[in-house]
Amino acid sequence: MREFVEQCLRENCPPPWPDCEHRCRLEGERIFRECMEAGGIEDECAAEARALIEECLIEHCPPPPPGCTHRCHARAKRAFRECMEAGGSEERCEAQARESVETCLREECPEPPACGRRCGEDAERVFDECVQDGGSDSDCEALSREYFKDCVRNCPRP
C-alpha cells in the first residue's frame, strides 16, 4: 500500500502536499494495512483504501476561496446546461463541461489548485447537482466518486 500511496502522490499530487491531503492518504494507508492484516485480498484492500482517500479528500479538505476556479466551474455549468438545452446527450454535455473547466483552469488561472483539491471540488459539484436533479444520496455518491477517480487519473504529472 505504501508504494501505491507514494506512486499516487508522485503522479497526481505535486509537492508540497497540503496537510489535509496528506492526512487523508495516511488514513488510507492505515485502512489498507488493517485490511491486509485481517486477511483481505490485496486488490480489494487497495480499492477500499482508495475509496476512503477519495471520500476523505471530498469531505474534509477545504476548497480554496472563490476566484478563478469558481468562474471556471460556473462557465462549465452554463456550458453543460446550454448543451443539454440544445439537445445534446448527457454524456456529451458532461464531456464538454469537463473540457471547459480544464481549458479555463489551464489558460486563465495562474495558480490552479492542487489536483486532489480541484478534483474534490468538482466531485462535490457533481454530487450536489445529482441530488438537485433528484438522484438518491447513494447513487449520487457513487457518481461523484467515479468522477473523482477519473479526474485524479487525468491530473497533469509533476
C-alpha positions, 0 to 999 in steps of 0.5 A: 500500500505504501508504494501505491500511496507514494506512486499516487502522490508522485503522479497526481499530487505535486509537492508540497502536499497540503496537510489535509491531503496528506492526512487523508492518504495516511488514513488510507494507508492505515485502512489498507494495512488493517485490511491486509492484516485481517486477511483481505485480498490485496486488490480489494484492500487497495480499492477500499483504501482508495475509496476512503482517500477519495471520500476523505479528500471530498469531505474534509479538505477545504476548497480554496476561496472563490476566484478563478476556479469558481468562474471556471466551474460556473462557465462549465455549468452554463456550458453543460446546461446550454448543451443539454438545452440544445439537445445534446446527450448527457454524456456529451454535455458532461464531456464538454463541461469537463473540457471547459473547466480544464481549458479555463483552469489551464489558460486563465488561472495562474495558480490552479489548485492542487489536483486532489483539491480541484478534483474534490471540488468538482466531485462535490459539484457533481454530487450536489447537482445529482441530488438537485436533479433528484438522484438518491444520496447513494447513487449520487455518491457513487457518481461523484466518486467515479468522477473523482477517480477519473479526474485524479487519473487525468491530473497533469504529472509533476 
